């Protein structure tokens, strides 16, 4: 469904993304992880047209969408959420979600009806007439997902949708993401919450300093020495291995 080849991006000499190649299969949940500053959000911005790549290509549904404008990519069925959630203040939850629905639905009544349907899926059904600016952090995260879902995406890119949530809120949103996949939406997510990555992902990619350093099943990736060192520091993989050998002695 998504085929990213040799994608690179530099900003005034800084190589933010360096020759990254990834594939996301239809019907899967795929995660993109890595330490802060690894280039994950820049990758999403390149894939969805918010930044133009320095080099490389992006294909979605077998169509080359490299350098295509974000609204045209969204119309084709690929949309993203953002780390910083900014609801339209002074509007209700229903009206906020309807903004997303208007990408493909012209009529206000139909868009509002679509918003009600989407709100029920993400657990906002009881808050439809609440001012969106009054939502909790968890509520705003769900609203961001709902606005994206209202566009009827085939592929949904979630950028740290669990950041700032407590453990209970994380447990509550994991089934929501699984439900979306079960209803036919392919999911590609950036996430720091490893509980969610391990629980949700069919396949995981790991970025560090703009480069892809590992990929595979989440459990395999979590044991990769390069991944351990990217997160915990140079030499940590060997120390952990030595400690494990000592405990087996």
KARA-V339313 format. One record per residue. SS is DSSP state (@ for helix, = for strand, . for the rest). PHI is phi in radians with two decimals (none if undefined). NEAR is the number of other C-alpha atoms within 12 Angstrom. Layout:
SS;PHI;NEAR + SS;PHI;NEAR
This chain:
.;none;28 + =;-2.06;35 + =;-2.31;25 + =;-1.85;32 + =;-2.19;27 + =;0.87;27 + =;-1.33;37 + =;-2.41;35 + =;-2.64;33 + =;-2.12;23 + =;-2.07;16 + .;0.84;8 + .;1.59;9 + =;-1.53;15 + =;-1.49;25 + =;-1.38;31 + =;-2.34;38 + =;-2.27;30 + =;1.01;27 + =;-1.62;41 + =;-2.15;30 + =;-2.55;36 + =;-2.30;31 + =;-2.16;36 + .;-1.45;25 + .;-1.02;24 + .;1.48;25 + .;-1.81;31 + =;-2.06;39 + =;-2.07;42 + =;-2.01;45 + =;-2.15;51 + =;-2.16;47 + .;2.70;40 + .;-1.15;28 + .;-0.99;20 + .;1.41;21 + .;-1.29;30 + .;1.92;34 + @;-1.14;39 + @;-1.16;36 + @;-1.09;36 + @;-1.01;51 + @;-1.06;41 + @;-1.12;36 + @;-1.20;39 + @;-1.13;48 + .;-1.71;42 + .;1.54;29 + .;-1.39;25 + .;-2.25;26 + .;-1.56;28 + .;-1.22;34 + .;-1.21;25 + =;-2.76;23 + =;1.75;27 + =;-2.34;33 + =;-2.27;37 + =;-2.02;30 + =;-2.23;33 + .;0.91;22 + .;1.19;17 + =;-1.98;17 + =;-1.27;22 + .;-1.93;32 + .;-0.98;33 + .;1.23;25 + .;-1.28;27 + .;-1.19;21 + @;-0.95;25 + @;-1.19;22 + @;-1.26;20 + @;-1.13;33 + @;-1.09;34 + @;-1.09;27 + @;-1.32;28 + .;2.07;31 + =;-2.10;40 + =;-2.31;43 + =;-2.28;44 + .;-1.80;39 + .;-2.15;32 + .;-1.05;28 + .;-1.64;19 + .;-1.53;33 + .;-2.23;24 + .;-1.18;35 + .;-1.33;24 + .;-1.11;17 + .;1.49;17 + .;-2.04;21 + =;-1.31;29 + @;-1.00;41 + @;-1.01;39 + @;-1.19;37 + @;-1.10;43 + @;-1.17;46 + @;-1.09;40 + @;-1.00;34 + @;-1.14;38 + @;-1.10;35 + .;-1.18;29 + .;-1.03;29 + .;-2.16;25 + .;-2.07;21 + .;-1.41;16 + .;-1.28;15 + @;-1.11;20 + @;-1.05;17 + @;-1.13;21 + @;-1.15;28 + @;-1.19;29 + @;-1.13;24 + @;-1.09;35 + @;-1.05;40 + @;-1.13;33 + @;-1.11;26 + @;-1.19;36 + @;-1.01;37 + @;-1.10;25 + @;-1.20;29 + @;-1.80;37 + .;1.45;29 + .;-1.96;35 + @;-1.02;24 + @;-1.45;18 + @;-2.04;28 + .;-1.00;32 + .;-1.74;23 + .;-1.42;24 + =;-1.09;23 + @;-1.07;32 + @;-1.21;23 + @;-1.65;22 + .;-1.21;29 + .;-1.22;21 + @;-1.00;25 + @;-1.09;30 + @;-1.14;36 + @;-1.16;40 + @;-1.10;37 + @;-1.15;45 + @;-1.12;50 + @;-1.07;43 + @;-1.13;46 + @;-1.10;47 + @;-1.08;46 + @;-1.18;43 + @;-1.12;49 + .;-1.13;44 + .;-1.43;37 + .;1.05;36 + .;-1.32;33 + .;-1.56;34 + =;-2.23;40 + =;-2.02;47 + =;-1.75;42 + =;-1.86;43 + =;-1.76;34 + .;0.88;37 + .;-1.20;41 + .;-1.81;40 + .;-1.09;27 + .;1.51;22 + .;-1.57;24 + .;-1.45;15 + @;-0.97;17 + @;-1.16;13 + @;-1.17;24 + @;-1.13;31 + @;-1.06;20 + @;-1.29;21 + @;-1.53;32 + @;-1.01;32 + @;-1.10;19 + @;-1.09;32 + @;-1.15;39 + @;-1.09;29 + @;-1.09;23 + @;-1.06;31 + @;-1.10;29 + @;-1.12;17 + .;-1.60;19 + .;1.90;20 + .;-1.70;33 + =;-1.32;37 + =;-2.08;46 + =;-2.22;50 + =;-2.25;45 + =;-1.66;43 + .;-2.69;37 + .;-1.74;29 + .;-1.38;30 + @;-1.16;29 + @;-0.98;20 + @;-1.24;36 + @;-1.03;37 + @;-1.19;26 + @;-1.32;25 + @;-1.71;35 + .;-1.37;37 + .;-1.48;31 + =;-2.64;32 + =;-2.27;40 + =;-1.90;41 + =;-2.14;44 + =;-1.86;38 + =;-2.57;31 + .;0.92;30 + .;1.46;34 + =;-1.84;35 + =;-1.37;34 + =;-1.90;31 + =;-2.88;32 + =;-2.76;33 + =;2.52;27 + .;-1.09;24 + @;-0.94;29 + @;-1.12;22 + @;-1.17;21 + @;-1.07;31 + @;-1.11;29 + .;-1.68;22 + .;-1.20;26 + @;-1.00;23 + @;-1.12;27 + @;-1.20;35 + @;-1.02;27 + @;-1.24;24 + @;-1.10;31 + @;-1.51;28 + @;-1.95;18 + .;1.97;17 + .;-1.09;15 + .;1.55;17 + @;-1.19;20 + @;-1.05;22 + @;-1.16;19 + @;-1.11;17 + @;-1.16;20 + @;-1.14;17 + @;-1.12;14 + @;-1.14;13 + @;-1.14;12 + @;-1.16;11 + @;-1.16;10 + @;-1.28;9 + @;-1.47;8 + .;-1.22;7
